[in-house]
Amino acid sequence: MRDMTPDEMRPTRFALSPHARGEPIPRTASAARRIVAKGRRLLEAHRRREERTRGRDGRG
C-alpha cells in the first residue's frame, strides 16, 4: 500500500482532512479506509435517527 505521507513525511491534504475532525492522521491507506467506514456508519445512524424523529412529531 502507498503511504499517506510523501517522502518528506508531511501529511497529504487527504490525510489531514480527518485530523481536522479530531481523528488521528492516517499513515496508510487501510487506516484511511477505516476512518471513511466510521464516517459512513455515523452518517447512516444520523439518517435513521432523523427519519425516526420526523415520523414521530409530524414535521419534515
N, C-alpha and C positions, 0 to 999 in steps of 0.2 A: 504494500500500500504506500501511497505517496504521503509524505509528511505534510502536515498542515502549515508548517512554517518554512519559509525559504532558507537558503543556505546561511544567511546572516542571523538566523534564529530570531527574527522578528515575526510575530504572528501575522497571518494574512487578514484581509478585511473579512473574509468568510469566517475565520476563526475568532475574530473579535466580536462579531455580531452577538453570539450567545453570552459573551462576557459582559456586554452592556446590560443584560438582563440578570446578571448575578450568577450565571453558570460558569464553571471553570473553562478556561481556554482549551479547546480540544487540540491534542497533539497529533492525532491520527484520524484517518477518515472514518474508522469504526467508532471512535469517540464522538465524532460529529453526527454520525447516523443515530447514535443513542440519544443525543440531545434533540434531534429532529423528531424521533419517535416519541419522546417525552412531550414535546410541544404538541404533536398531533393528538396524543391522549388527552392533554389538558383542554385543547380546543373542542374535542368531541364531548368531553364531560360538560363543558360550558354550554354547548349547543343543547345537550339533553336537559340540563337544568333550566335553560331559557324556555324550551318548549313546554316543560312541565309547569313552569311559572305562568306562562301565557294562558295555558289551558285552565288553570285554577282560578285566576282572577278575572278572566274575560277580556283582558287587554290584548293588544297585539295587532 
